[in-house]
């Protein structure tokens, strides 16, 4: 009888190790991101969530805004669970105080996450990026907080000429540094960003040291592009710019360089094409304004005619020599990567720049500014961009060789598998299974009362709207 009991105990222990042990190792990870639109930061957090989910962890994404007509496919098709809170809160007041309202929306979102944690949705780790202000609230859950710093927000606000603007930014800048220092771990996207972090956050830099975790790409998403490029016998003389419609992306440089090719390569120029494509949100004034500015510049450079200038529709067929595309799909993006002679990457002092990595994996050469994170080429002015474009326009062999070298480099350094393994190691390093306090230990009566009062106060003025686009894959509890 004792032998049977011993066998049962040992058998049960073995079954627990085989089938229960992995459940214990499965982490519950919440992501909190301000706006799940289309951009490099969104691509990074979505890939991070995908990588962890594919590794067997439980993942949910919290955001203040998710328009299913303007987002990455994985957040729309049900691959990732997305929960929206606080979209009814304003983004600005008459176009002003955008940073303040971004922080307010982020804090409201954090309260919603904390409330879900309190009512059974406990998390081991909360992945925060872009805005650190919510970290003190999120720490009420007892979960470990990882903050991914794309770039210090203080450095993104460069217009501080007026005294009022400096006074307005002062508390926000202090709040950013203090709350960043409260994260259990900080990651940055490049050594360049790490150096800016040290220069910016002087109070916490010595105490809270960031580790570099380079963004990655999901090779499966681009394998079709790489294969299509390999099958091409003669590539079209096509140059592509992939950036959000923002002034800091310096997209006008691509238009100016392309116009200079008219003089440098007059015999080839009529066959050349340029596509300006990228993220575009009609709710963002800068996107709308800059799109019009770029079309006006193209018209001024005699690259588009009056009809194209005044058209409100994108030239999806690419019939014009210069084409503008907004909020392109993954399929269109991959097609452009497969067809282009080179990617024209114009931002200066970019924090990292995921587009060059995508291009390299797809086998497309990259012409970029030698500053910030990406340093694929040493180019600064329109004339220098034009010179590099001319070299590639009539030399398919050079395009092929550069593309092959770039593909190998991207494959070795920027795989999603490697990225996920490093991220998972970072999460594990923060956690202690024996001492985990993420099951609501910090929710005493006073904390619960404070949260409920705050939620009710905000709820009197703002109510989460119905999801835009396709509500079937969009959760707004």
N, C-alpha and C positions, 0 to 999 in steps of 0.2 A: 504493500500500500504506500509506504514511504517512497519507494522507488517511483511509483506512478506520479506521486505529488511532485517529486523532484523533476521528472521528465516534463510534467505540465508546466512547472515554473520556468524551466530552461527553454521549453518550446515557446512559451508566451514571451519570454525575454527576447528570443531570437526573432519572433514575428514582429515585436515592437521595433527592434533595430532595423528590420528589413522594410517595414511598412509605416511605422510611426516615426522613426528617427528622422526621415527626410522631411516629414511634416514640420518637425520642430526646427529644422534648418531652413524652412521656407519663411522668408521675411515678409512682413506686411509693410509695404512702402507707399506712402502718399506723396504725390507731386503737387506743388502749388506754383502756378504760373499765371501771370497777369492776363495774358491774351493769347489764346491758342489760334493764332492766325497762320500766316505763311512767312517764314523768315529763318535765319540761321539759328537763333536762340530756340525757336520752336522746333526746328529739326533736331537740335541736340537733345532737348528734354524728351521729345517723342522717341528718339532712338534709345535714350537711356531707359525709358519706361519699357520699350519693346524688348531690349536686351535683358532686362531683369525679369520680365514676364516670361520670356522664352527660356530663361534659366530656372523657372519653376517658382518664382516669387509672386506674391499677390500685389497687384499694382492698381492704383486708382489715381486719376488726375483731377485736381480741383482748379478751376479757373473763373475769372470774372467775366470773360467774354468768349463765346465760341459760336461763330457764325458758320454753319455747315455748308454755306456757299462760298466760304473763303477760309479754308483750313486744309491741313494735311490729311491725306486720305485715311490714315490709320486712326485718326480721331473722329472720323465721320462714319466709317463702315462697321463700327462695332468692335474692331480689334482691341481698342483700349477703352476702358470705362472712363467716361468724362462726366463730371458733376459741375454745374454752373451755379454760382451765387453772386449776387451783387451787381448784376448787369444794369439794374435800374438806376444805380448811383451815377451821377453825371461824371463825365470825363474832364470837364473844365467849366469855368464860369465865363462865358463870353469869349472863349478861346484863351483864357488866362488861367493861371494856377494849375497847370496840367500835372505837375509833379505832386502837388498837394493832394489832388483828387486821385491820382494813381496810388498814393500811399493810403488814402482813405478806403478805396476799393479793396486794396490788398489786406488791410486790417479787418474789414468786414468779411472777406473771404476766409481769413484765418479763424475768425470767430465761428464761422459755419463749420470749418474743419474740426475745430475743437469740440463743437457740439456733437458732430457725428462720432467723434472719438469717444465722447462721454456715453453715448447711447449704443455702444457695442461695436463701432467700427474702429477698434483700437489699432494703432500702427506702431511698428518697431522703429521706423525711421521716417522722417519727413524731409523730402528733397525740395529745397527752396532755391529759387534762382531769380535774378533780375532785381527784386526788391527785398531788402533784408528787414524792413521795419516790422514785419509780422513775427519775427523770431521770438521775442519775449512772450507773446501770446501763445505761440505754438509750443513753447517749452512747458506750458501748463499741462500738456498731455503726458509729460514724462517720457515722450519719445525722443530719440536722438535726432539732432538737427544737422543736416548737411547743407551748406550754402555753396552754390556754384556761382562764382563771380565772373560774369562775362566781361565786365569792365566796370570800374567804379562809376556810379551814377553822377557823382560830383564832377567828374571830368567830361561827362557828356553835355553838361550845361556850361557852355563857353561864353555866353553873353552875360557878363556881370558888370556892365559899364555903369549902370545907375545904382545909386545908394539903396533905393527901394528893392531892387532885384537882389542885391547882396544881402540885405536884411531878411528878405523872403527866403533865400536859399540857406542862410546860416543854420537855423534849427534843423532843416532837412539834412544838411551835410553832417551835422553832429549826430543826428539820429541814425543816419546810415552807418557811420563808423562805429558807434556804440553797439548797435544791434548786430552788425557783422561780427563784432568781437564776441558775441554771445553764442555763436554757432559752435557746435561740438567739433566740426571740421569744416575747413574752407578749401574748395578746389578752384583753380583758375584754368583758362583755356590755352594759355601759352606762357612762355618765359617772359615775353613782352608785357603781358597783363600782370604777371607776378611782380615785375619791376615797377609798374605803375601803381600797383597795390601798395608796395613798400613806400613809395614816394607820397602817396595820397593819405593812407591811414597810418600816420606816424605814431599815434597813440597806442595802436594795437599791433603794429607790424611785428614787433619783437616777440610778443606773447602769442599771437595767433598767426602761425606761419602757414601760408597756402601751399598746397601741392599742385603740380601741373598734371592735368588730365586732358590730353588733346581730344577734341571732338572726333567722332568717327562717322563713317558712312556704312549703311547697310548694303553690302555688295550685291545682294539679291535684287535690290531695287534698280541697280545700274547695269546688271549683266546683259540685259537686252541692248542697252546703248553700246556697250563695249563690243558685243557680238555684231551689231549692225555696222559699226565702224570698221570692224575687221573684214566684213564682206564687201565694203565699198571698193570699187575699182578706181573711180575718180571722184574725189571729194569736191563738193561745190565750194567755190571761193566765198565762204560764209563766215562772218565774224559775229559773235554773240556776247551781249552783256546781260548778266543775270544778277540783278540787285533789286531790293525794294525801292520804290519810287520816293526816295528821300534825298535831300540836298547834300547831306554828308557823304553820300555814296559817289558823288562826283561823276555822275553818268554823262554829263555834258562833255567831259573829256573824250569819251568814246566817239561822240558825234564829231567833235572838232578834228580828232585824229583821222576819222574816216573821210572827212571832207578834204583833208590834205592829200589823201591818196589820189585824188583827181589830178593833182599836179605831178606827184611822184611816179605814178604808174598809169599814164593816160590811156595806154592801149588796153590795159587789163581792167581799169576801173568800171567800165560799163557792165562787166560781168560780176562784179563784187556785190555782196549784199551784207547788210547789218541788221541784226534783230536786237532790239532793246526789250527785254522781258523781265518780269519780276513781280513781287508781291505788291498788291494794291488794295487798300481798304477805303471804300467810298466814305466811311465815317471819319477818316482822318484827313483833316484839312490839308496837311502838308502833302500827302499822297496826291490829292486832287490838284492842288496848285502846281506841284512840281511836274506832274504829267503834262500839264498845259505848257509849262515853261520849256520843257524838253522839246515838245512839238514845235513851239515857236522858234527855238534855236535851230532845229532841223530845217525849218522853213527859211530862216535867215541865211543858213549855209547852203541853200538851194538843194537840199537833199529830199524834200518832199514838196508836193504842189499844194495849191490852195484847197483843193478838194480834200486831200488827206489831212491837212491842217484843221479843217472845220468838221471833219467826220467825228462822230461820237462812238463809232464802232471800231473794234480792233480788226486789223487785216489778218484774219485767221489763215487765209490761203497763201500769204506771203507774196502777193503779186507785186508789191512795191520794192524798190531797192532798199529802202529803210522802213522797217516794220516795228510797230510798238504793240506789245502784248502785255495784258494785265492779268494777274492772278492765274498763272498758267497751271495746268494739271501736271501730275508727275509724268504722264505719258508724253505731253508736249515738251516738258523739260528734258526728258531722256532723249527725245527725238532731236532736239537742238544740240545736245551734247554729242550725239552720234554723227551729226552732219557737219558741224562747224570745222573750219580750218583752225580756229583758235578762240579761246574765251578771253574777252577783254575785261580785266578786273581793275576797276578804277579807284576804289576807295583808298585813301591815304591813312596811315597809322591805324589800320584795321586791327581789331583785337586779336582775331585769329583768321577768320575767313574760310568758311566751309566750302564755298564755291570752287576755289582752286583745287581742293582735294577731290571733289566730285568730278571735276573736269579731268584731272590727271587719271583717275581710275577709269574714266570713259575713254581714255586715250587721246584727249584733246590738249594741245599745248596751251599754256597760260601766259598772257602778257599782263604784268601787274606792277604796281608801285613797289619800290624797294624800301618799304617802311612798315612798321608795326609787325603783326604776326606773319603775313605771307611775304616771302622774299624769293619768288620764283624767277623774277627778271629785274634788272636794274634800269628802271624807266621812271621818268617823272613828268615830262611835259608832253603836249600833244604831238610835237614834232618827233619825239623819241618813240612814242606809241606808234605813230604812222610809219616810222622806219622799220620797226619790228613787224608791223602788219604787212608791209610791202615784202619783207623777206619771206613771209609765210604764204602770201597770196599766190605767188608763182613758183613755189617750190614744194610740191606735194611730198617729195622724199624727205625733206627736212621736217615737215609736219608729222610724217609717219614715225621717224626716228625719235623726235621729241615726245610724241604721244606714247610710244612704247616704253620709253624711259620713265615717264611720269606714271604710267600704269603700274609698273613694278614698284616704284617708290610708294605709291598710295596703298598698294596691296600689302606691303611689308609693315607699314607704320600705322595705318588708319582703319584697321578692320574693326567691325562692331564686336566681334568675339573678344579681341584684346581689350577694347574699351570696357566691355561689360565685366570682364574678369578684374580689371583694375578698379572699377567702380564697386563691384561686389566686395573686393578686399577692403576698400575704404569703409564700406558700411559695416563689415564684420569687425573692423578694428575699433569702431565706436561702441559696439554692443557687447554686453556681458549677459549671457542668458540667465545666470544666477541672480543678477541684480537688476534685471529689467523692471522698470517701474512704469511701463506703458499701458497698464491695464486700469488706469483711472485712479492710481494711488494719490495723485495730487488734487483730486476733485473733492475738496472739503466743502462744507456748507457755504462759506463765504465766497469761494471761487465760483461755485455754481450760481449763487445769487447774483454776483456781479455780471457773469456772462448772460444770464437770463434777462437782467434789467437792460443791459446794453443792446441785446438783440431786439427786445421789445421796443426800445426807444427808436432804433433805426428802422424797425419794421413798421412803425407808424407812418413813416415818410416814404419808405422804399419797399417795393415788393418785387421779388424775382419774376421776370417776365417769362412768357412762354418761349421755348427755344426757337431760334430762327432756322430756316432751312428744313431739314428732315428731323422731326422730333423723335422718331423711333429709336435713334441711336444716341439720344441726348437726354441726360438725366438732370432734373432740377428739383430735388426733393425739398 
